[in-house]
Amino acid sequence: MLDPKLLERFEQFALSFIDEDGYPASIPVTVALIDGQIRLKVPRGFDPERLQGKIANLVANHITPLPSGGYTDRRYIVFRGRVIHAEGGELQLETFREYSWDEHKTPFPEYVEITTNSARAYLESLGKRLGETFKPRLGLFWSFFRTVRLPFLLATLGPVLVGGGAAYYRGYFHPVLLLLTFAGLALIHMALNLANDYYDTLLGADVVNRRPTPFSGGSRALIYGLVSTTEARILFSSLFAAGVGVGAYLALLRGPLEIAILIVSGIFLAYFYTAPPFKLAYRGLGEFAVFAGFGPLIVLGTYFVQAGSLDSAALMASIPAGLLIMLILYVNEIPDALFDKEAGKRTLVTRLSKRGVMVLLAAFLLLVYLFIALIPVLSLGPPTVLIALTTIPLSLRVFKEVDRNFGNQYAMIPSMSLNVKNSVVTCILLAAGYFVGALL
Amino acid sequence: MPPPLPPEVSEVLENSLVAILTVVNERGVPVSHPMLPLFDRETQLLYFTSSILFSKKLRHIKRNPRVSVLFSHREYVRSDNYHAVMLKGDARVIDEDLSSAWTRLLGLWRRKEPYIESYLKQRYAFPLFWERAIIEVRPKTVYVWPNGDLGSEPTIIRMEEGY
């Protein structure tokens, strides 16, 4: 029995069938639902006898144009069936198949993800037909931008500045070396991003994710075919090698042993974050890896390149920096959790209830500000670092927004954006606190 | 080249936001898709662009080029004059250059959806969506229900014979 509410959501209907001339025809029809059966009234020019016994589609479509441009409430429904005679000389559609799309149930970005395989298959068959390899064309810059997730390099910039700031406060500053440090770490970060995509695609976590966002679900570069698996492997290996090359140069200049230890530890965490056999992110250790890598390793490494020695002040500065970057990952894991679970990627978020995730988020945010406040108290930095506490209201907003949109992938996009902004701004303010403190 | 469609029909084709494109699948069954139609008055050809994400219809057309297109929703026709129009015709798929061939239709597209530019700027966000084939439809028979009055006999225009 057909639900009358299904049809009430549409205003106009079209009936499609194969006409006598062998062409498909679509005609506007009036529809009524009588005793759960679809009755049809066809326009003049199409004799009902002509339709009798034909397989036909009844199509209903709706869009609401927006004054600002674009549409909303997009939906359609198709009933396929056989046209038969009904009482009173009317026609009836005896349905045997029904399919539909409603963007409120399957948002357009998800619809696009679901149909990705169809697009890849089309490109493959076209390639066979024309004897070429086809892939989506974005231009070199945008392909690179997307493949290595270029905007995420802000997560490296923040801790580098914190390490540089802590060193400046202690009286060491080599701007060229600071730039080189950032360049080397940025290369390793890009390699990490791509290696992460490569293994998440091979291990299935990105493949099953139907609702990626600009902050979660990976870059999709492999899934969309922007790069092949071989190209990705070559690219991330080259980026790792280039990063190590820069690191080796810095090691020669500033101290081979310490920098070698930091580089080896960093590469280990970056590569095995997703790569087998360790797959740290799949074992609930990804958050710790990001904290350690973007906190102590980057901040201490940067400090060492500047100062030529290590210092407890740098270690202290590295803790809030690491926590802040880890928080980017932590919040970005929330929309992925459903799909990560499916793929066996047991991130910290997948192991907790919503309440657990939010309690831990609050605890991490609290720890960030606690460690920042302790820096001048323990005489491990200037009081000016307290300027980073001015983001507390922003953190509160992050907490509220994440809580409000928890689990809704697309609704969480602004919350994730706000969280990234909060982490990066707090990191930069912390760094600025060291620089300003040194100047006063 | 056949004579041009009557101006009032061209007006509907040019100003419709949605049309129902019906193709025939491999089992001989019609399959319908609501789509944005782009009518080129100069060539008298009707165009659609289809992302390869939704490529079934492209395969169907390659197998069987016979299609029909229906313009019958008053609200979706941005013109003072409205007639319900159904045309049958032969289609071909142009897909040798999926990345940019369709951009030659951008002029027609912009006229209907001026905000398309802002979507194009975010092409990197949906790279497969913007790999698009062109569906070119050459109208063969056109049915017109003047003023959308379905109770009246349609005017039938056979393009090859003229009218």
Interface residues (C-beta under 8 A of the other chain):
Chain A: E11 Q12 A14 S16 F17 I18 D19 D21 G22 Y23 P24 A25 S26 I27 P28 T30 P43 R44 G45 I55 A56 N57 V59 N61 I63 P65 S68 G69 G70 Y76 V78 R80 P109 V112 T115 T116 S118 A119 R120 A121 Y122 L123 L126 L130 F134 P136 R137 L138 W142 F145 R146 P214 Y224 G225 L226
Chain B: L17 V18 I20 T22 V23 V24 G28 V29 P30 V31 S32 P34 S51 I52 L53 F54 S55 K56 L58 R66 V67 S68 V69 L70 S72 H73 E75 Y76 A84 M86 K88 G89 D95 E96 L98 S99 S100 E113 P114 Y115 S118 R123 Y124 A125 F126 P127 L128 F129 W130 E131 K140 T141 Y143 W145 L150 G151 S152 E153 P154 I156
